[in-house]
Amino acid sequence: MSTATQYWVIANWKSHKTTTDVSAWLTKLPSLSVPAQTTAIIAPPFPYLGHVAEAIQNQPTVSLGAQDVSPYPMGSYTGAVNAKMLHDVGVKYVVVGHSERRRYFHETHLDVAQKVDQALQNNITPVVCVDVEYIEAQFQAIAPDQASQCLVAYEPLAAIGTGRNEPVDHVAEVAERIKQLFGAVPVLYGGSVSGANAREYTLVSQGFIVGGASLKMAEFSTIVAATQPLK
Ligand code: PGA
């Protein structure tokens, strides 16, 4: 049996793209070659989930992701998109607690913990984003039996969208701290990942959250290919 490391690479489009842009990106899907141990995840804005779901139907190595989920179940919560709905349209992974959600939408550790709970109750894997200052506080807010069912992404604020990707040895240190708390969870890295630097991180992380560089298929595809183990 192969013991090769598994990887997850998430295209986080954030609040970008129109229907035309999404279609253009998706027509290039055949050029995305995903290594055997890797899952590529496309996380579009909510209105395009169905569009992406349809395009990846026959692509077992590409999964659907969401960028957020309601902390509440189905019910009278105007504007909220709940985990049952996400599951219903084919979402397998959801990013929770991204620093942009914490900063611009004032999400708390408790909100994030409730999102984790909602996702897991609906068979969606939560990808919990943390920065160093609050790894422990975020961990403590999550129900003890749920922490080990998450993927955790180390996303240093200073590296997001700045072109200043974090030194690899620091990512390794933080990944260790995350595993000490959460258990043997896959730890992803996010922050200015590009086709040029992705491979450096494959020894210290189990994949990436890719923002800016995921908007162009060619660049995203180079990052996904970087998870191919060297022969
Ligand atoms: P970036 O974003 O790749 O544009 O730095 C990463 C993220 O916010 O997840």
Boltz pocket constraint, residues with backbone or C-beta under 6 A from the ligand:
constraints:
  - pocket:
      binder: B
      contacts: [[A, 12], [A, 155], [A, 159], [A, 160], [A, 161], [A, 162], [A, 163], [A, 190], [A, 191], [A, 192], [A, 193], [A, 209], [A, 210], [A, 211], [A, 212], [A, 213]]
      max_distance: 6.0
